[in-house]
Amino acid sequence: MTDKVLLTGISGWIAKHIAIELLNSGYEVLGTVRSQNSLDETKKTLSEYISTDKLSFVELDLLKDDGWVEAAKDCKYIIHTASPYPMKSSRNREALVPAAKGGALRVLNAGIEANVEKIILTSSIVAMFKKPNRTNPYTFGESDWTDTDWSGSNDYTISKAKAEQAAWELMESKGLKDKLTVINPGGVFGDALDKKTNTSTSYVELFLKGKYPMAPNFGILISDVKDVARAHVLSIKNPKVNGRRLIIGSEVKKMLEVSKIMAEAFPKYAKKLPKKEMPNFVVKLISYLDSSVKIMLPDLGILMQTDTSYSEDLLGMKFKPAKESIVDAGNSVIRLGLV
């Protein structure tokens, strides 16, 4: 009998790649969507890349209890990717917590009741490195947690940190910590499968369109979307990653470095790409007009560092170089006609 995986939020960019990786690996996939429209669009996209014979869907809402236990009952494993990820920041710091934290607990409780063998949760490095009084450069790792009370934490980072913390607390309280593995990517770049908006690809699109005259003094760990997907699937039957938080990504790149990589790869767009770094005070001024920029403010000028070799060792894989992921993202944006 084929092992069945409940994949939440299958219409998401990372989740679609996970679905492909799962189906390629011989798993049966039950994907959750919020609407029939998402179902149709996701099935259409996935059918262009892989046979969907072992793929089915169910409409479920992270904010409602209905249906989660029933969906988990027939599944041996759960991969929970569904969580809100807006481009713009809200003034309500708790705005995303009900869907992120509440949704995670609904899914995990359903998995516990169904006695699934393993749960893989998609989190983020933003659940790890946001805190006051950081050194520069700032090094973070698996044991670090974001300070959700800090003014530099926004609605998205708070939702990711609280959702992941709640997941660990629940599993530990049930004596089931070893049934949980958490995947913590950085900025996810790479091959976009369709035109559905995702945050990382949106930044690449804005760069290529010339919307940034200068690059913010901001750096991020670059994670390849296919590496992130593969890490989820490899974690399912790998006892070495039980109870672990896995940071996925190869290198930290500043935005100006990202721009230079794209200028070299796409000379046609080189004139539109930023060639200088934007002074921090200018970024702060722009943030009053564009709330999407506010996410960067606490991290301006701070160079993050992290060692992901432990994740590579545990998973038995090598992460792609950042340049390759950035170029793949640029090629996707161009191929899909987004610029």
C-alpha positions, 0 to 999 in steps of 0.5 A, a space after each residue: 500500500 502506498 504511503 499517504 501524506 496530508 500536505 496542507 496549503 498545497 497551492 503555495 509555492 513551496 508546497 507545490 514543489 513538495 507535492 512534486 517531490 512527494 509524487 516523484 518519490 512514490 507517495 500518495 498526496 492529499 492536498 488541502 486548499 481553501 477554495 475550489 478555485 485554488 484546487 483547480 489552479 493547483 491541479 492544472 499547474 502540477 499536471 504540467 510537471 508530473 502525473 496527478 494519478 496519486 493526488 487528491 484534494 480536500 477543502 479545509 480552513 485553518 481557522 475552523 476545526 471541521 474536517 481536519 481529523 477526517 483528513 488526517 485519518 487516512 494519512 501516514 504522514 503530515 507536511 504542514 506548510 499552510 501559513 499566511 505570508 503577506 507582502 505588506 506588514 500589518 500594524 496589528 502585530 497579532 493579525 496572522 497568529 490565529 491562522 498560523 498558530 491556531 492552524 498549526 495546532 489544529 493540524 497537529 492535534 488532528 495528526 496526534 488523534 490519527 496517530 500519524 507516524 511523522 509531522 513535518 512543519 514548515 517554519 522560517 529563520 524569522 522564527 529564530 533571529 529577530 531579537 534586540 541587541 544583536 551583535 554585527 555580524 549576528 550568528 544564529 542557530 537551531 537553538 535560537 528563538 525570535 523575541 516576539 515582544 520586541 518592537 522589531 518583530 512584525 506580524 509575520 515573524 511573530 506568527 511564525 515564531 508563535 506557531 512553531 513554539 506552540 507546535 513544539 510545546 504541544 508535541 513535548 506535552 504529549 511525549 511526541 517530540 520525536 514525531 516532529 521535524 521543523 524546516 526553517 528556510 531563509 529567503 526562498 528563491 528558485 524556480 517558480 512553477 506558475 504566475 501565483 505571487 510569492 514574496 521572494 519571486 516578487 522581489 526579483 520581479 521588482 528588481 528586474 522591472 527597475 522598481 529599486 533604484 538602489 538596493 537596501 543594505 539588507 542580507 538574507 540566507 538564500 534557500 532554494 525552493 527545490 532544496 526546501 521541498 526535498 528537505 521536507 520529503 527526506 525528513 519523513 523517514 529519516 530518524 536522524 532529524 526527529 525533534 530537530 529544527 533544520 535550517 535550509 540554505 547555502 549562503 547569506 547574500 546582501 540585496 546588492 549582491 543579488 542585483 549583481 548576480 542578476 545583472 550578470 545573468 540577465 544583461 538585457 535587464 542590467 540597466 534597470 538593476 540597482 548598482 548602489 546601496 541605499 542609505 538606511 535613512 532613505 529606506 526608513 523614509 520609504 517605509 512610511 509610504 510602502 509597508 512592505 519595506 518595514 519588514 527590513 528595517 530592524 535588520 538594515 546593516 546587520 549581516 546575519 551568519 549561520 552554519 547549515 552544514 548540520 542540516 546537510 549532514 542530517 539530511 544527506 544532501 548538499 544545498 544549491 549555491 545561492 547564485 543558482 537559486 537567484 538565476 533560477 528565480 530570474 529565469 522563472 520571472 522572465 519565462 512566465 512573462 512577469 517582466 
